[in-house]
Amino acid sequence: MIYISIFFNTGLCWACASVSCVEAFLTMKTGELLPLSVQQPMDTHRAQMCGSGSAPIAFQHMMQYGGLATEKDYPFTRKYGVSKYKPSALRITGYGRVPPYDLHALKWAIIHGPVTACIEATPEFCQHCQEGIFRGKFIFLNHVVLITGFGRTLYGERFFEIQNSWGTEWGNKGKTLIIDEGYCNLAAYAHYPTMYGI
């Protein structure tokens, strides 16, 4: 993941993860990092008086409002604000969902780029500030992260790599590994942008 936020426990994880996902796809296409606005989907979300946000909602806002501005043009203010027009740096025209609970499909999607996923921010997960594989079970999905890869340890244990939005003090510099097992429910609600233009 190319964007590390400071949104610990503020309910803005959905905006951070979805914008970071689009940033990553854009970087893969152009070879250059262009920081995009997290504030813009937050403000358009508030303007529609929606409830809790999610990655699909963020992607829908990007489609409905003509794209996404850069962080420079639409900077982060640490709070929900009034939606305002800014020239878009890029547009997306769709997004996809990984078939629920299908870990093979999740891996296939990750091969092509990062994927947003909903997990449960359990006390154990929130306090997971060390290296190693997290082996908890996610039941009540209430937090959005970015899945950036998968692999095996030297001992053959399979894992997914995720990037959280709680800064570099959490986990291993903002990242952690989650065990690659069905009970973790990592593929329960996973999405990615499918079409975009510059």
Backbone as JSON Lines, residues from 0, in Angstrom:
{"i":0,"aa":"M","n":[0.84,-1.19,0.0],"ca":[0.0,0.0,0.0],"c":[0.88,1.24,0.0]}
{"i":1,"aa":"I","n":[0.43,2.27,-0.67],"ca":[1.25,3.46,-0.85],"c":[0.77,4.64,-0.02]}
{"i":2,"aa":"Y","n":[-0.18,4.41,0.86],"ca":[-0.71,5.51,1.66],"c":[-0.9,5.02,3.08]}
{"i":3,"aa":"I","n":[-0.26,5.68,4.02],"ca":[-0.42,5.32,5.43],"c":[-1.07,6.49,6.13]}
{"i":4,"aa":"S","n":[-2.22,6.26,6.74],"ca":[-2.95,7.35,7.35],"c":[-2.77,7.38,8.85]}
{"i":5,"aa":"I","n":[-3.4,8.36,9.47],"ca":[-3.37,8.5,10.92],"c":[-4.78,8.46,11.47]}
{"i":6,"aa":"F","n":[-5.65,7.66,10.83],"ca":[-7.06,7.69,11.17],"c":[-7.42,6.68,12.25]}
{"i":7,"aa":"F","n":[-6.58,6.48,13.24],"ca":[-6.84,5.45,14.23],"c":[-8.16,5.7,14.94]}
{"i":8,"aa":"N","n":[-9.05,4.71,14.84],"ca":[-10.3,4.71,15.6],"c":[-11.17,5.93,15.31]}
{"i":9,"aa":"T","n":[-11.2,6.4,14.08],"ca":[-12.02,7.56,13.75],"c":[-13.15,7.22,12.79]}
{"i":10,"aa":"G","n":[-13.28,5.98,12.35],"ca":[-14.34,5.61,11.45],"c":[-14.11,6.04,10.02]}
{"i":11,"aa":"L","n":[-12.9,6.39,9.65],"ca":[-12.6,6.84,8.3],"c":[-11.8,5.81,7.52]}
{"i":12,"aa":"C","n":[-11.71,4.61,8.05],"ca":[-10.91,3.55,7.42],"c":[-11.39,3.25,6.01]}
{"i":13,"aa":"W","n":[-12.7,3.31,5.78],"ca":[-13.26,2.98,4.47],"c":[-12.75,3.93,3.39]}
{"i":14,"aa":"A","n":[-12.65,5.22,3.72],"ca":[-12.16,6.2,2.75],"c":[-10.67,6.0,2.5]}
{"i":15,"aa":"C","n":[-9.91,5.77,3.56],"ca":[-8.47,5.57,3.42],"c":[-8.16,4.35,2.58]}
{"i":16,"aa":"A","n":[-8.82,3.22,2.87],"ca":[-8.52,1.99,2.15],"c":[-8.92,2.08,0.68]}
{"i":17,"aa":"S","n":[-10.09,2.63,0.4],"ca":[-10.56,2.69,-0.99],"c":[-9.71,3.65,-1.82]}
{"i":18,"aa":"V","n":[-9.37,4.81,-1.26],"ca":[-8.53,5.75,-1.99],"c":[-7.13,5.18,-2.19]}
{"i":19,"aa":"S","n":[-6.6,4.51,-1.17],"ca":[-5.29,3.88,-1.29],"c":[-5.29,2.81,-2.37]}
{"i":20,"aa":"C","n":[-6.41,2.09,-2.48],"ca":[-6.53,1.06,-3.5],"c":[-6.48,1.68,-4.9]}
{"i":21,"aa":"V","n":[-7.21,2.77,-5.09],"ca":[-7.2,3.45,-6.39],"c":[-5.81,4.03,-6.66]}
{"i":22,"aa":"E","n":[-5.18,4.6,-5.64],"ca":[-3.81,5.12,-5.79],"c":[-2.87,4.04,-6.3]}
{"i":23,"aa":"A","n":[-2.99,2.86,-5.71],"ca":[-2.1,1.77,-6.09],"c":[-2.3,1.36,-7.54]}
{"i":24,"aa":"F","n":[-3.57,1.25,-7.98],"ca":[-3.84,0.91,-9.37],"c":[-3.3,1.98,-10.31]}
{"i":25,"aa":"L","n":[-3.45,3.24,-9.92],"ca":[-2.93,4.33,-10.74],"c":[-1.41,4.28,-10.84]}
{"i":26,"aa":"T","n":[-0.75,3.99,-9.72],"ca":[0.71,3.89,-9.71],"c":[1.18,2.73,-10.58]}
{"i":27,"aa":"M","n":[0.46,1.61,-10.53],"ca":[0.8,0.48,-11.38],"c":[0.71,0.84,-12.86]}
{"i":28,"aa":"K","n":[-0.24,1.71,-13.19],"ca":[-0.44,2.08,-14.59],"c":[0.58,3.1,-15.07]}
{"i":29,"aa":"T","n":[0.89,4.1,-14.22],"ca":[1.73,5.21,-14.65],"c":[3.18,5.1,-14.18]}
{"i":30,"aa":"G","n":[3.42,4.31,-13.14],"ca":[4.76,4.22,-12.58],"c":[5.11,5.36,-11.65]}
{"i":31,"aa":"E","n":[4.14,6.22,-11.38],"ca":[4.37,7.37,-10.51],"c":[3.29,7.44,-9.43]}
{"i":32,"aa":"L","n":[3.7,7.87,-8.24],"ca":[2.76,8.01,-7.13],"c":[2.1,9.38,-7.19]}
{"i":33,"aa":"L","n":[0.77,9.39,-7.22],"ca":[0.0,10.63,-7.17],"c":[-0.93,10.54,-5.97]}
{"i":34,"aa":"P","n":[-0.61,11.2,-4.85],"ca":[-1.49,11.14,-3.67],"c":[-2.87,11.69,-3.99]}
{"i":35,"aa":"L","n":[-3.9,10.92,-3.68],"ca":[-5.28,11.29,-3.97],"c":[-6.01,11.7,-2.7]}
{"i":36,"aa":"S","n":[-7.13,12.37,-2.88],"ca":[-7.86,12.96,-1.76],"c":[-8.7,11.93,-1.01]}
{"i":37,"aa":"V","n":[-8.43,11.79,0.28],"ca":[-9.29,11.0,1.16],"c":[-10.48,11.85,1.61]}
{"i":38,"aa":"Q","n":[-10.27,13.15,1.69],"ca":[-11.31,14.06,2.17],"c":[-12.52,14.11,1.23]}
{"i":39,"aa":"Q","n":[-12.28,14.02,-0.07],"ca":[-13.37,14.16,-1.03],"c":[-14.46,13.1,-0.87]}
{"i":40,"aa":"P","n":[-14.14,11.8,-0.82],"ca":[-15.22,10.83,-0.6],"c":[-15.87,10.98,0.77]}
{"i":41,"aa":"M","n":[-15.12,11.45,1.77],"ca":[-15.72,11.71,3.08],"c":[-16.8,12.78,2.97]}
{"i":42,"aa":"D","n":[-16.49,13.87,2.26],"ca":[-17.43,14.98,2.16],"c":[-18.64,14.64,1.3]}
{"i":43,"aa":"T","n":[-18.43,13.93,0.19],"ca":[-19.58,13.55,-0.64],"c":[-20.44,12.54,0.08]}
{"i":44,"aa":"H","n":[-19.83,11.7,0.9],"ca":[-20.58,10.74,1.72],"c":[-21.46,11.48,2.71]}
{"i":45,"aa":"R","n":[-20.91,12.5,3.36],"ca":[-21.66,13.3,4.33],"c":[-22.78,14.06,3.63]}
{"i":46,"aa":"A","n":[-22.52,14.57,2.43],"ca":[-23.51,15.35,1.7],"c":[-24.76,14.53,1.39]}
{"i":47,"aa":"Q","n":[-24.58,13.23,1.21],"ca":[-25.72,12.36,0.93],"c":[-26.37,11.84,2.2]}
{"i":48,"aa":"M","n":[-25.86,12.26,3.35],"ca":[-26.41,11.87,4.65],"c":[-26.49,10.35,4.78]}
{"i":49,"aa":"C","n":[-25.42,9.69,4.36],"ca":[-25.36,8.23,4.45],"c":[-25.0,7.81,5.87]}
{"i":50,"aa":"G","n":[-25.12,6.51,6.12],"ca":[-24.67,5.97,7.39],"c":[-23.19,5.69,7.33]}
{"i":51,"aa":"S","n":[-22.77,4.57,7.87],"ca":[-21.35,4.23,7.87],"c":[-20.86,4.04,6.44]}
{"i":52,"aa":"G","n":[-19.62,4.41,6.21],"ca":[-19.05,4.27,4.88],"c":[-18.54,2.87,4.62]}
{"i":53,"aa":"S","n":[-18.21,2.62,3.36],"ca":[-17.63,1.34,2.95],"c":[-16.87,1.59,1.66]}
{"i":54,"aa":"A","n":[-16.05,0.63,1.26],"ca":[-15.31,0.77,0.01],"c":[-16.25,0.9,-1.19]}
{"i":55,"aa":"P","n":[-17.31,0.07,-1.32],"ca":[-18.22,0.25,-2.45],"c":[-18.85,1.64,-2.49]}
{"i":56,"aa":"I","n":[-19.19,2.18,-1.32],"ca":[-19.76,3.53,-1.28],"c":[-18.74,4.54,-1.79]}
{"i":57,"aa":"A","n":[-17.49,4.4,-1.38],"ca":[-16.45,5.31,-1.86],"c":[-16.28,5.21,-3.37]}
{"i":58,"aa":"F","n":[-16.24,3.99,-3.89],"ca":[-16.11,3.81,-5.34],"c":[-17.32,4.41,-6.07]}
{"i":59,"aa":"Q","n":[-18.52,4.23,-5.5],"ca":[-19.72,4.79,-6.12],"c":[-19.67,6.31,-6.14]}
{"i":60,"aa":"H","n":[-19.19,6.92,-5.07],"ca":[-19.04,8.37,-5.03],"c":[-18.07,8.84,-6.1]}
{"i":61,"aa":"M","n":[-16.96,8.12,-6.26],"ca":[-15.98,8.49,-7.29],"c":[-16.6,8.45,-8.68]}
{"i":62,"aa":"M","n":[-17.45,7.46,-8.91],"ca":[-18.12,7.34,-10.2],"c":[-19.17,8.43,-10.38]}
{"i":63,"aa":"Q","n":[-19.98,8.65,-9.34],"ca":[-21.1,9.58,-9.43],"c":[-20.65,11.04,-9.54]}
{"i":64,"aa":"Y","n":[-19.56,11.38,-8.84],"ca":[-19.12,12.77,-8.81],"c":[-17.98,13.06,-9.78]}
{"i":65,"aa":"G","n":[-17.77,12.18,-10.73],"ca":[-16.85,12.48,-11.81],"c":[-15.39,12.19,-11.56]}
{"i":66,"aa":"G","n":[-15.09,11.42,-10.53],"ca":[-13.7,11.04,-10.31],"c":[-13.21,11.4,-8.92]}
{"i":67,"aa":"L","n":[-11.9,11.61,-8.82],"ca":[-11.27,11.85,-7.53],"c":[-10.16,12.89,-7.71]}
{"i":68,"aa":"A","n":[-10.15,13.88,-6.83],"ca":[-9.14,14.94,-6.89],"c":[-7.86,14.48,-6.2]}
{"i":69,"aa":"T","n":[-6.8,15.24,-6.39],"ca":[-5.55,14.95,-5.7],"c":[-5.62,15.44,-4.26]}
{"i":70,"aa":"E","n":[-4.74,14.91,-3.43],"ca":[-4.65,15.36,-2.05],"c":[-4.27,16.84,-2.0]}
{"i":71,"aa":"K","n":[-3.44,17.28,-2.92],"ca":[-3.02,18.69,-2.95],"c":[-4.21,19.62,-3.23]}
{"i":72,"aa":"D","n":[-5.09,19.22,-4.15],"ca":[-6.23,20.06,-4.51],"c":[-7.38,19.97,-3.51]}
{"i":73,"aa":"Y","n":[-7.46,18.84,-2.8],"ca":[-8.59,18.62,-1.87],"c":[-8.01,17.98,-0.61]}
{"i":74,"aa":"P","n":[-7.32,18.77,0.23],"ca":[-6.55,18.21,1.36],"c":[-7.42,17.69,2.49]}
{"i":75,"aa":"F","n":[-6.81,16.83,3.28],"ca":[-7.46,16.22,4.44],"c":[-7.58,17.24,5.57]}
{"i":76,"aa":"T","n":[-8.77,17.31,6.19],"ca":[-9.02,18.28,7.27],"c":[-9.29,17.62,8.61]}
{"i":77,"aa":"R","n":[-9.23,16.28,8.66],"ca":[-9.46,15.53,9.9],"c":[-10.91,15.53,10.35]}
{"i":78,"aa":"K","n":[-11.85,15.95,9.52],"ca":[-13.26,15.91,9.88],"c":[-14.09,15.95,8.61]}
{"i":79,"aa":"Y","n":[-15.35,15.5,8.73],"ca":[-16.26,15.58,7.59],"c":[-16.57,17.04,7.3]}
{"i":80,"aa":"G","n":[-16.62,17.4,6.02],"ca":[-16.89,18.78,5.63],"c":[-17.98,18.86,4.58]}
{"i":81,"aa":"V","n":[-18.07,20.02,3.94],"ca":[-19.05,20.27,2.9],"c":[-18.45,19.88,1.55]}
{"i":82,"aa":"S","n":[-19.18,19.09,0.81],"ca":[-18.69,18.63,-0.49],"c":[-18.52,19.81,-1.44]}
{"i":83,"aa":"K","n":[-17.4,19.86,-2.14],"ca":[-17.14,20.94,-3.08],"c":[-16.47,20.36,-4.32]}
{"i":84,"aa":"Y","n":[-16.71,21.02,-5.43],"ca":[-16.16,20.53,-6.69],"c":[-14.67,20.85,-6.79]}
{"i":85,"aa":"K","n":[-13.9,19.88,-7.21],"ca":[-12.5,20.07,-7.54],"c":[-12.2,19.25,-8.8]}
{"i":86,"aa":"P","n":[-11.32,19.74,-9.66],"ca":[-10.99,18.98,-10.87],"c":[-10.47,17.58,-10.52]}
{"i":87,"aa":"S","n":[-10.93,16.6,-11.25],"ca":[-10.56,15.22,-10.96],"c":[-9.21,14.86,-11.57]}
{"i":88,"aa":"A","n":[-8.42,14.13,-10.81],"ca":[-7.14,13.64,-11.31],"c":[-7.32,12.37,-12.11]}
{"i":89,"aa":"L","n":[-8.4,11.64,-11.82],"ca":[-8.69,10.4,-12.55],"c":[-10.15,10.06,-12.37]}
{"i":90,"aa":"R","n":[-10.62,9.12,-13.15],"ca":[-11.99,8.64,-13.05],"c":[-11.97,7.12,-12.95]}
{"i":91,"aa":"I","n":[-12.92,6.58,-12.21],"ca":[-13.14,5.14,-12.26],"c":[-14.56,4.93,-12.77]}
{"i":92,"aa":"T","n":[-14.76,3.86,-13.5],"ca":[-16.08,3.61,-14.08],"c":[-16.72,2.35,-13.53]}
{"i":93,"aa":"G","n":[-16.08,1.69,-12.6],"ca":[-16.68,0.49,-12.03],"c":[-15.84,-0.08,-10.92]}
{"i":94,"aa":"Y","n":[-16.37,-1.08,-10.27],"ca":[-15.64,-1.81,-9.24],"c":[-16.18,-3.22,-9.18]}
{"i":95,"aa":"G","n":[-15.37,-4.12,-8.65],"ca":[-15.78,-5.51,-8.56],"c":[-15.76,-6.0,-7.13]}
{"i":96,"aa":"R","n":[-16.44,-7.11,-6.91],"ca":[-16.44,-7.75,-5.6],"c":[-15.94,-9.17,-5.73]}
{"i":97,"aa":"V","n":[-15.06,-9.54,-4.83],"ca":[-14.6,-10.92,-4.77],"c":[-15.75,-11.79,-4.3]}
{"i":98,"aa":"P","n":[-16.01,-12.94,-4.94],"ca":[-17.07,-13.82,-4.45],"c":[-16.89,-14.1,-2.96]}
{"i":99,"aa":"P","n":[-17.94,-13.89,-2.17],"ca":[-17.82,-14.02,-0.72],"c":[-17.21,-15.35,-0.28]}
{"i":100,"aa":"Y","n":[-16.24,-15.25,0.61],"ca":[-15.58,-16.39,1.27],"c":[-14.75,-17.25,0.32]}
{"i":101,"aa":"D","n":[-14.49,-16.76,-0.88],"ca":[-13.71,-17.52,-1.86],"c":[-12.26,-17.04,-1.8]}
{"i":102,"aa":"L","n":[-11.42,-17.75,-1.07],"ca":[-10.03,-17.33,-0.9],"c":[-9.23,-17.46,-2.18]}
{"i":103,"aa":"H","n":[-9.58,-18.42,-3.03],"ca":[-8.88,-18.56,-4.31],"c":[-9.17,-17.35,-5.21]}
{"i":104,"aa":"A","n":[-10.43,-16.91,-5.23],"ca":[-10.79,-15.73,-6.02],"c":[-10.13,-14.48,-5.45]}
{"i":105,"aa":"L","n":[-10.01,-14.43,-4.13],"ca":[-9.34,-13.3,-3.49],"c":[-7.89,-13.21,-3.94]}
{"i":106,"aa":"K","n":[-7.2,-14.33,-3.96],"ca":[-5.81,-14.34,-4.38],"c":[-5.67,-13.95,-5.85]}
{"i":107,"aa":"W","n":[-6.6,-14.42,-6.67],"ca":[-6.56,-14.06,-8.09],"c":[-6.72,-12.55,-8.26]}
{"i":108,"aa":"A","n":[-7.6,-11.95,-7.46],"ca":[-7.78,-10.5,-7.54],"c":[-6.53,-9.77,-7.08]}
{"i":109,"aa":"I","n":[-5.89,-10.25,-6.01],"ca":[-4.7,-9.6,-5.46],"c":[-3.54,-9.63,-6.45]}
{"i":110,"aa":"I","n":[-3.48,-10.67,-7.27],"ca":[-2.43,-10.75,-8.29],"c":[-2.47,-9.52,-9.2]}
{"i":111,"aa":"H","n":[-3.66,-8.98,-9.41],"ca":[-3.83,-7.85,-10.32],"c":[-3.8,-6.51,-9.61]}
{"i":112,"aa":"G","n":[-3.77,-6.51,-8.29],"ca":[-3.7,-5.26,-7.54],"c":[-4.3,-5.41,-6.16]}
{"i":113,"aa":"P","n":[-4.12,-4.41,-5.29],"ca":[-4.65,-4.49,-3.93],"c":[-6.17,-4.61,-3.91]}
{"i":114,"aa":"V","n":[-6.68,-5.13,-2.81],"ca":[-8.11,-5.34,-2.63],"c":[-8.51,-4.81,-1.25]}
{"i":115,"aa":"T","n":[-9.62,-4.09,-1.18],"ca":[-10.13,-3.68,0.13],"c":[-10.88,-4.84,0.76]}
{"i":116,"aa":"A","n":[-10.85,-4.92,2.08],"ca":[-11.55,-6.0,2.78],"c":[-12.07,-5.5,4.12]}
{"i":117,"aa":"C","n":[-13.21,-6.03,4.52],"ca":[-13.78,-5.72,5.83],"c":[-13.36,-6.8,6.82]}
{"i":118,"aa":"I","n":[-12.93,-6.35,7.98],"ca":[-12.56,-7.27,9.05],"c":[-13.22,-6.79,10.34]}
{"i":119,"aa":"E","n":[-12.99,-7.51,11.41],"ca":[-13.47,-7.08,12.72],"c":[-12.3,-6.51,13.52]}
{"i":120,"aa":"A","n":[-12.45,-5.27,13.96],"ca":[-11.4,-4.65,14.77],"c":[-11.55,-5.11,16.22]}
{"i":121,"aa":"T","n":[-11.17,-6.36,16.46],"ca":[-11.25,-6.93,17.8],"c":[-10.18,-6.31,18.69]}
{"i":122,"aa":"P","n":[-10.33,-6.4,20.01],"ca":[-9.27,-5.9,20.89],"c":[-7.91,-6.53,20.58]}
{"i":123,"aa":"E","n":[-7.92,-7.82,20.24],"ca":[-6.66,-8.5,19.92],"c":[-6.03,-7.91,18.66]}
{"i":124,"aa":"F","n":[-6.86,-7.63,17.66],"ca":[-6.34,-7.05,16.42],"c":[-5.84,-5.63,16.66]}
{"i":125,"aa":"C","n":[-6.59,-4.85,17.42],"ca":[-6.18,-3.47,17.69],"c":[-4.84,-3.41,18.41]}
{"i":126,"aa":"Q","n":[-4.57,-4.4,19.25],"ca":[-3.35,-4.42,20.04],"c":[-2.23,-5.21,19.39]}
{"i":127,"aa":"H","n":[-2.45,-5.64,18.15],"ca":[-1.46,-6.47,17.45],"c":[-0.33,-5.57,16.96]}
{"i":128,"aa":"C","n":[0.63,-5.31,17.81],"ca":[1.72,-4.37,17.48],"c":[3.06,-5.08,17.42]}
{"i":129,"aa":"Q","n":[3.06,-6.3,16.95],"ca":[4.32,-7.01,16.83],"c":[4.35,-7.76,15.5]}
{"i":130,"aa":"E","n":[5.52,-8.21,15.12],"ca":[5.64,-8.99,13.91],"c":[5.04,-10.38,14.13]}
{"i":131,"aa":"G","n":[4.74,-11.06,13.04],"ca":[4.16,-12.39,13.14],"c":[2.77,-12.41,12.52]}
{"i":132,"aa":"I","n":[2.18,-13.6,12.47],"ca":[0.89,-13.79,11.83],"c":[-0.24,-13.65,12.85]}
{"i":133,"aa":"F","n":[-1.23,-12.83,12.51],"ca":[-2.42,-12.7,13.34],"c":[-3.36,-13.86,13.02]}
{"i":134,"aa":"R","n":[-3.84,-14.55,14.04],"ca":[-4.63,-15.75,13.84],"c":[-6.05,-15.63,14.37]}
{"i":135,"aa":"G","n":[-6.52,-14.42,14.55],"ca":[-7.86,-14.23,15.08],"c":[-8.95,-14.5,14.05]}
{"i":136,"aa":"K","n":[-10.18,-14.56,14.53],"ca":[-11.34,-14.78,13.68],"c":[-12.16,-13.51,13.6]}
{"i":137,"aa":"F","n":[-12.55,-13.11,12.4],"ca":[-13.35,-11.91,12.2],"c":[-14.81,-12.3,11.99]}
{"i":138,"aa":"I","n":[-15.69,-11.84,12.87],"ca":[-17.11,-12.19,12.79],"c":[-17.95,-10.96,12.44]}
{"i":139,"aa":"F","n":[-17.83,-9.91,13.25],"ca":[-18.6,-8.69,13.03],"c":[-17.72,-7.71,12.25]}
{"i":140,"aa":"L","n":[-18.03,-7.54,10.98],"ca":[-17.16,-6.77,10.09],"c":[-17.4,-5.27,10.31]}
{"i":141,"aa":"N","n":[-16.39,-4.58,10.85],"ca":[-16.57,-3.18,11.2],"c":[-15.35,-2.3,10.89]}
{"i":142,"aa":"H","n":[-14.4,-2.83,10.12],"ca":[-13.19,-2.07,9.84],"c":[-12.67,-2.46,8.46]}
{"i":143,"aa":"V","n":[-12.23,-1.47,7.67],"ca":[-11.77,-1.72,6.31],"c":[-10.25,-1.59,6.23]}
{"i":144,"aa":"V","n":[-9.62,-2.57,5.62],"ca":[-8.17,-2.57,5.42],"c":[-7.88,-2.84,3.95]}
{"i":145,"aa":"L","n":[-6.62,-2.79,3.6],"ca":[-6.19,-3.06,2.23],"c":[-5.33,-4.31,2.22]}
{"i":146,"aa":"I","n":[-5.72,-5.29,1.41],"ca":[-4.92,-6.51,1.25],"c":[-3.93,-6.26,0.11]}
{"i":147,"aa":"T","n":[-2.65,-6.41,0.41],"ca":[-1.62,-6.07,-0.57],"c":[-0.86,-7.27,-1.12]}
{"i":148,"aa":"G","n":[-1.06,-8.45,-0.54],"ca":[-0.33,-9.61,-1.04],"c":[-0.66,-10.86,-0.26]}
{"i":149,"aa":"F","n":[-0.04,-11.96,-0.66],"ca":[-0.19,-13.22,0.06],"c":[1.07,-14.04,-0.17]}
{"i":150,"aa":"G","n":[1.28,-15.05,0.68],"ca":[2.48,-15.87,0.54],"c":[2.54,-16.95,1.58]}
{"i":151,"aa":"R","n":[3.76,-17.49,1.79],"ca":[4.01,-18.53,2.78],"c":[5.24,-18.16,3.6]}
{"i":152,"aa":"T","n":[5.23,-18.6,4.84],"ca":[6.41,-18.43,5.68],"c":[7.43,-19.51,5.33]}
{"i":153,"aa":"L","n":[8.6,-19.43,5.93],"ca":[9.62,-20.45,5.72],"c":[9.16,-21.81,6.21]}
{"i":154,"aa":"Y","n":[8.15,-21.81,7.1],"ca":[7.62,-23.06,7.64],"c":[6.38,-23.53,6.88]}
{"i":155,"aa":"G","n":[6.05,-22.86,5.79],"ca":[4.95,-23.3,4.95],"c":[3.58,-22.78,5.35]}
{"i":156,"aa":"E","n":[3.52,-21.89,6.32],"ca":[2.23,-21.37,6.76],"c":[1.78,-20.25,5.82]}
{"i":157,"aa":"R","n":[0.56,-20.37,5.3],"ca":[0.05,-19.4,4.34],"c":[-0.49,-18.16,5.06]}
{"i":158,"aa":"F","n":[-0.35,-17.0,4.41],"ca":[-0.82,-15.76,5.02],"c":[-1.23,-14.76,3.94]}
{"i":159,"aa":"F","n":[-2.01,-13.76,4.37],"ca":[-2.29,-12.57,3.57],"c":[-1.58,-11.4,4.24]}
{"i":160,"aa":"E","n":[-1.09,-10.47,3.43],"ca":[-0.5,-9.25,3.96],"c":[-1.51,-8.12,3.85]}
{"i":161,"aa":"I","n":[-1.72,-7.39,4.93],"ca":[-2.64,-6.26,4.89],"c":[-1.94,-4.99,5.33]}
{"i":162,"aa":"Q","n":[-2.46,-3.87,4.84],"ca":[-2.03,-2.55,5.28],"c":[-3.2,-1.92,6.03]}
{"i":163,"aa":"N","n":[-2.94,-1.48,7.24],"ca":[-3.97,-0.83,8.05],"c":[-3.85,0.68,7.9]}
{"i":164,"aa":"S","n":[-4.81,1.4,8.43],"ca":[-4.83,2.86,8.31],"c":[-4.57,3.54,9.65]}
{"i":165,"aa":"W","n":[-3.84,2.87,10.52],"ca":[-3.61,3.39,11.87],"c":[-2.19,3.88,12.08]}
{"i":166,"aa":"G","n":[-1.47,4.15,11.02],"ca":[-0.13,4.7,11.15],"c":[0.93,3.62,11.31]}
{"i":167,"aa":"T","n":[2.18,4.04,11.29],"ca":[3.3,3.1,11.3],"c":[3.6,2.52,12.67]}
{"i":168,"aa":"E","n":[3.0,3.05,13.73],"ca":[3.24,2.51,15.06],"c":[2.49,1.2,15.27]}
{"i":169,"aa":"W","n":[1.46,0.97,14.48],"ca":[0.67,-0.26,14.61],"c":[1.29,-1.37,13.78]}
{"i":170,"aa":"G","n":[1.24,-2.6,14.29],"ca":[1.73,-3.75,13.53],"c":[3.2,-3.61,13.2]}
{"i":171,"aa":"N","n":[3.56,-4.05,12.01],"ca":[4.94,-3.93,11.51],"c":[4.98,-2.77,10.52]}
{"i":172,"aa":"K","n":[5.18,-1.56,11.06],"ca":[5.19,-0.34,10.25],"c":[3.89,-0.16,9.49]}
{"i":173,"aa":"G","n":[2.78,-0.42,10.17],"ca":[1.47,-0.22,9.57],"c":[0.91,-1.43,8.86]}
{"i":174,"aa":"K","n":[1.7,-2.49,8.75],"ca":[1.26,-3.7,8.07],"c":[1.23,-4.87,9.04]}
{"i":175,"aa":"T","n":[0.55,-5.94,8.64],"ca":[0.61,-7.18,9.4],"c":[0.25,-8.33,8.48]}
{"i":176,"aa":"L","n":[0.45,-9.54,8.96],"ca":[0.09,-10.75,8.24],"c":[-1.1,-11.39,8.93]}
{"i":177,"aa":"I","n":[-2.05,-11.88,8.14],"ca":[-3.23,-12.57,8.67],"c":[-3.24,-13.97,8.1]}
{"i":178,"aa":"I","n":[-3.54,-14.92,8.95],"ca":[-3.49,-16.32,8.54],"c":[-4.44,-16.59,7.38]}
{"i":179,"aa":"D","n":[-3.99,-17.39,6.43],"ca":[-4.77,-17.75,5.25],"c":[-5.6,-18.99,5.58]}
{"i":180,"aa":"E","n":[-6.69,-18.76,6.28],"ca":[-7.63,-19.82,6.62],"c":[-9.05,-19.29,6.47]}
{"i":181,"aa":"G","n":[-9.98,-20.18,6.14],"ca":[-11.36,-19.76,5.92],"c":[-12.0,-19.08,7.11]}
{"i":182,"aa":"Y","n":[-11.61,-19.49,8.32],"ca":[-12.29,-18.95,9.5],"c":[-11.99,-17.47,9.73]}
{"i":183,"aa":"C","n":[-10.97,-16.92,9.08],"ca":[-10.66,-15.51,9.29],"c":[-11.65,-14.6,8.56]}
{"i":184,"aa":"N","n":[-12.4,-15.15,7.59],"ca":[-13.44,-14.4,6.87],"c":[-12.89,-13.19,6.12]}
{"i":185,"aa":"L","n":[-11.66,-13.24,5.69],"ca":[-11.05,-12.09,5.03],"c":[-11.69,-11.8,3.67]}
{"i":186,"aa":"A","n":[-12.28,-12.82,3.05],"ca":[-12.9,-12.64,1.74],"c":[-14.4,-12.41,1.83]}
{"i":187,"aa":"A","n":[-14.91,-12.14,3.01],"ca":[-16.36,-11.98,3.17],"c":[-16.89,-10.76,2.43]}
{"i":188,"aa":"Y","n":[-16.13,-9.67,2.43],"ca":[-16.61,-8.42,1.82],"c":[-15.41,-7.67,1.26]}
{"i":189,"aa":"A","n":[-14.94,-8.11,0.09],"ca":[-13.71,-7.58,-0.51],"c":[-14.01,-6.98,-1.88]}
{"i":190,"aa":"H","n":[-13.44,-5.79,-2.16],"ca":[-13.73,-5.07,-3.4],"c":[-12.47,-4.45,-4.0]}
{"i":191,"aa":"Y","n":[-12.58,-4.07,-5.26],"ca":[-11.46,-3.43,-5.97],"c":[-12.01,-2.62,-7.13]}
{"i":192,"aa":"P","n":[-11.34,-1.54,-7.53],"ca":[-11.76,-0.79,-8.71],"c":[-11.43,-1.58,-9.97]}
{"i":193,"aa":"T","n":[-12.3,-1.52,-10.95],"ca":[-12.1,-2.33,-12.15],"c":[-11.72,-1.52,-13.38]}
{"i":194,"aa":"M","n":[-12.28,-0.34,-13.56],"ca":[-11.99,0.47,-14.75],"c":[-11.78,1.9,-14.31]}
{"i":195,"aa":"Y","n":[-10.75,2.51,-14.81],"ca":[-10.48,3.9,-14.48],"c":[-9.67,4.51,-15.61]}
{"i":196,"aa":"G","n":[-9.67,5.8,-15.68],"ca":[-8.9,6.51,-16.69],"c":[-8.23,7.7,-16.08]}
{"i":197,"aa":"I","n":[-7.25,8.22,-16.75],"ca":[-6.5,9.36,-16.24],"c":[-6.96,10.64,-16.94]}
